[in-house]
Amino acid sequence: MIRLGVLFGGRSGEHEISLMSAASVINAIDKSKYEVVQIGITREGEWYLYEGPTERIEDGSWEKEPKQLLLLTRRNIVFPCLDVAEIL
C-alpha cells in the first residue's frame, strides 16, 4: 500500500481554505490503495500528525485535540493542501 501524506493548515491567510480542501481530498482518496497520513500545520507553524476524523479538520477543531508532534519520516507521496508560500 502506498503511504500518502496530506498537508493542511499553515500560517497563511488561506488557512481555512486549506482545511476544507484537505478534508475533501482525504474523503475522496481510495483507502484500499492509499494509507493516508494527515499532517496539520497550526497557525503558529507547528507541524503535527493528526489521526482524527476529517470533520475536525474542516471545522478547524483538529488543533484543539491531543496530537503528536510530527517526526518527519519517509513518505511515498505528499499532497500539499496549503498556500505554496507555506512550503517555500
Secondary structure, DSSP 8 states (H G I E B T S, - for coil): -EEEEEEEE-SSTTHHHHHHHHHHHHHHS-TTTEEEEEEEE-TT--EEEE-S-HHHHHTSGGGGS--EE------SEEEEES-GGGG-
